[in-house]
Amino acid sequence: MEIRFKNKRFAGVLNDYNKSIASFGKAVGKTVHLRLQQMRAINNLNEMNITPGIRCHPLKGKKTGEYGITLTGNYRLIIKPDYEVIPRKKDGGIDLTKIEKVLVLNVEDYHG
């Protein structure tokens, strides 16, 4: 899967193991780094959901169109499909099997 980041600084933090840990703590930083490796090894977003131990789910409300990938506890890696026109299924839902490019937006706990 092709991964882009919201900006160069954010990419630098997430792509550097030590900077990830310094920014997010050991548990979250380590898992961020692992999830990015896993994402680079798959072909499409649908494969995230069939990888054991990973939950990739669509978000609602202000974050509609974005996805949360579980890191630890309440922390999520926030991504969105990186397309001008998002591939859709006949029923109008997003076709995750065709999402091969994502934009990483944030690492956050949006639960409260």
N, C-alpha and C positions, 0 to 999 in steps of 0.2 A: 504494500500500500504506500502511496506517496503521501508524505506528511509535510505540511507547511505550518508556520507559527505566526501568531498575530504581529510579531515584530522580531527584529534581530536580537535584542536584549533578552527577550523571553526565550527565544530559541537557544541562546547561549546558556541560560540557566538550566533549562530542561535537558539539554544534550550533554551537559557536564555533570557526571555523577556527584562529585564533591559540592558543586554549586547547588544542585537539587537538594541535597541533604542540608546544606547551610540555609537554604531559603525556606524549606518546608518541614524540616526535622527528619530524623533518620527513617522512620517507618514510611512516611509519605514520599520523601525524596527517593528512597530506594525503589518503591513500587512505581513511581512515575517513570523512572529509568527503565524498569522491567516492562511496563506497558508499552512504552515507545518501541522497545526492541520487538515485542510481540506484534505490534501493529506493522512494523516494517517487514515482518516475516509472512504476513498474510496477503491475500489478493484483494479482498473486499471487506466492507464493514460487516457483512453478514457472518463472516468467519469469526469475528470477535465473540459472537453469541454462542458459537459451538466450541469455543476454546474453554476447557474446564477451568472453573474458578473465576471467570471474568463475566461481569454483567455490564452490557452496553445497552442503555435504555433511552428512549426518547424523552425529552423534557417537556414541560407544559408551561402555560402562562407566558411570562415575559421571555422565557427561554425556548419557546416553541421553535422547532427547526434545528435545535441543538440536541446533542446526545451527551449523557453522562456515563463515564466508564469508571466503575468502582475501583478505588485505590485502597483505602483503609477506613473503617468506621464510616463516618459521614463524608469523607473527602472523595471528590470526583475529579477526573480529568474531563474538561468540557471541550467538546469538539463539534464541528458542523461539517457537512459535505461541502467540498470546495469546488462548486460548479456554478456557472451562470444560470443554467437551467438544470434543476435537480432531476435525475432519472426517476420516473414514477412507474408504478404498476397500473394495470387497467382500472383498478378500483380507486386510484388517486393517491394511494400510500406511496411512501418512498421505497424504491427498489434497492434494498441494501446490497443485493448481489452485484449491482452496478456502481456502487459507491467505492471507487478505488483511490480517491483523493480526499483528504480531510484537512481542515484548518484547525489547529489547536488554539483555543481561546483562553483557557484559564485552568488553574488548579484551585478548587475551592470547596468549602462546606456551605452549601446553599440551603441547608435544612433549618436554619433558624438563626 
